Every structure is written in C-alpha cells, then in structure tokens.
Amino acid sequence: MSAIQWQFGGGISTGTSGGATDTVEVAENLEGTASPTASPTASPTTSPTTSPTASPTTSPNTTNDSDNPYEGWQPGINLDQDKGNEQCSTWRTCFKRRNPCPGKCRESLEDFGKAPPRPGFTPDLHGDSEDNQEKARAVEWIPDVTVLRRMLRAGKDEHGNPWPPPLVTEDKELCETIGGNGDNNDITAVLLNAVPIRGMDMLGNGIDYSTKKMKRAPRVLCMVYTMEQKHHTNIRAIRETWGPGCDGFLAFSTRDDPRLPAISLAHDGLEEYKNMVSTLLSIVS
C-alpha cells in the first residue's frame, strides 16, 4: 500500500486509495483542523453543455501562472460523432444508462484524449501498462487539488472558452423535469423540494459571514473514488459541474490523470464492487 500527500490550505494531509465511486468531504473548522465526513453520492453520468471547445490535448499548458501545466485543460466536444442520430436532438437521451450520443452528452473517450503520465514519471513505451502504473506509484506526486477552484475563479479554459461549460441552453430543456432515464419522473427533484435547500454561488459571492456564527467561509476538500473507465464520463461530469465548488477536489482511481486531477494508489484486495470498504480504508488511512 503506497501513500500520498495532498497540499490543501497551507497544510499537507496523507492518505491512500483505489477505486469505484463515492464522495468524501473534509471540512476545515474554525480552529483550522480538518474533520473527514463520508457521504455516498450518486455520481452524475453526464455533463451536457453546448459551448464549443477546442480539441483535446495532453500537452502541458504553459499559459497559466501556476506550476500546474494542465491548468485550464478542457476536453474537446465533437458533435459530428452524433450526426444522423435523431435521438441526439434532446438532452433527455443523455440521462439514459446507455446513451448513443457521446458527443452531445460529453462522454466521448475520443474527445477526452489519452491521459498523460504522473508528473515525474516516464513510462516505458515497450512495457506493460499495468507494470508502468505500478512503477508510477513509486514516484512521489502531490496532486494539485485546487486547480478546479482556480479555473472557476478565472472563468475560462486555456482556449478562452467559458468554464465550467454553461449547462443552460437556449431551449432551457435541462431546466425541465427529467428523470433518471430521461422521462418526466424526477424523484431527485421531489426530494430536493421537500427540504429547505438553496443554491448558492459556488465562489461564495454575496454571502456576508460577519453576520453568521461562522465568521468566515468553511473550506471543503471533496474526494471521490472511481475507475479509469469512468474518467471520461462520471469524473468529467463532476469536474464540469459541482467539483469546482469545492476548495479542493481529488479523484482516487485505478489510473493517474493529472488533468482531472486523479491519482492511482494501491489498496488491499481486488478491484471490485465487493471491496469498496478496503478502498475507502485505503483512502483515509
């Protein structure tokens, strides 16, 4: 089992991991200590938007002022993949478990491109993929967990396109009642309407903490565990929706991808659904 450090708010925390999909949040309290809380979530399967973006790239972005060469990276959107398919004229198709519209629904592996290796590691081009991944884990890397937050503040990607990509389209179809399979039975909306939940600006603009018991905004680190096969679907959706609202975001996975960011860490047992407990223990230990 290998260890990882992630830098957050001036401090460095340590943990380990591996992969399916759940969420762990770390909220910093008024004294500055961090208390982890785990809350299972249903990860979004799509992130439909309509803003055009440039083609995917795995080459480092050298236009930002940070040390992260992938700050500003955004997957491309190629709607030509869906040409001739009438089902792709509606966003409802994207909510189906198996949708036939990878371009419109932003789930195209082709758009996402190939992940670059862990920083500091040079893979053996003639070696086995799993062997390379195992060797990469031995290379120390501190993921940049605040990169999405900085991109949210900047409001644009490396090509100058709005970021996160806007979700509300001219027809405002995504504002309609849409169920889990694209129908009109939105159980989630019923639950949200039953409790006093209000949407707030993800950067906290317009909130006066001087009048509240907590005199400053809390700081939240959001972590999910996933698998490489979900990077271009679930994790992309999170990255383009609620992920930037966290002060820090990190995905623990079966494969590194510093663009997301996602890190692969060893854990006890097999990579399977029944071993989720071992995976979670590996993350927080």
Secondary structure, DSSP 8 states (H G I E B T S, - for coil): ---EEEEETTEEEEE----S--EEEEEE-TTS-EEEEE------S-------------S---SSSSS-TTTT------GGGGTT-GGGGSGGGGGSSS-S-TTTTT--HHHH------TT----TTS-HHHHHHHHTTS-----TTHHHHHHHHTB-TTS-BSS-----TT-GGGS---TTSSS--HHHHHHHTTT-----TT-TT--GGGSSSSS--EEEEEEE--GGGIIIIIHHHHTTTGGGSSEEEEEESS-BTTTTEEE---SS-SSGGGHHHHHHHHH-
